[in-house]
Amino acid sequence: MSAISEFFSPSASRAEDSTCGHVNERIARDTKDRLACYRNASHETITARIAELDREWDIERVLQTNAGMAGLTGAVLALTVDRKFAFIPAFVGGFLLLHALQGWCPPLPLLRRAGVRTEHEINEERLALMKLRGDFSDPREEPAI
């Protein structure tokens, strides 16, 4: 049973675990650099950045949208042009299943290199900005940056 459980990646960290270390480090460094720019920013400026983060798409949403578009395109082409295009939704479904189980699929490295972050990475920046804005009055409530 343990061999089977090792096959499946933990949900919370699967995209980061499946990404090259130097890519994860670059994403973390970019986040720290952005945070440094907000150290002396006004309350309104920080609030505007938090609103931007609320609209930022995480890696899961980007992958799901990518898979949906590719699968739908392949199905339409299979129905209207040539049934050989049915391989596209089949591959997309396999890639999506692979990502759900192991946390890796072919588009993941490309999207991560392009800077698409995980929900966890986005939330880390959001919490750090909230701390800079002064949202946490009790020091025990402050998240680590």
Buried (B, 14 or more C-beta within 10 A) or exposed (E): EEEEEEEEBEEEEBBBEBBEEEBBEBBBEBBEEEBEEBEEBEEEBBBEBBEEEEEBBBBBEBBBEBBEEBBEBBBEBBEEEEEEBBEBBEBBBEBBEBBBEBBBBEBBBEBBBEEBBBBEBBBBBBBBBBBBBEBEEEEEEBEEE
